[in-house]
Amino acid sequence: MQNTNNQQACTKRYYEVTRADLPLCCPLPDQRLWDAHPRVYLPIAEEGRVVCPYCEAEYVLKDE
């Protein structure tokens, strides 16, 4: 996962993550949270792809 310190949360619609980023949550840990939805943990490990139910951001699990 790319370091995006101080990035506004939930502004992108597509994120690539690796197993090192699990457990996966939205917004991502390095995003500002004051203007985002509540943190939710997303089950990406089995399917390799998941969409956040709050902001519709798509997460794809990439091989390392």
Steps between C-alpha positions, in 0.01 A plus 500: 500500500633839406562748783253784463541692825246776549300382201132571532315177568281326245587725206618224270275230371761226441774375732749216459606336827718203596473240774734718707213754517259251660277527689359747249298796618341795328604776532859381482712561814712774341204711386351790691188381678324818610309532172441131426248235587545273805786251471378166371702181460459335161525124427733495200711187566265240350376673185796731430270795435255695716299823482450723803130518592533865606698673224504233226881504479626182336791307651695234310742260666823480295764230519820619661 
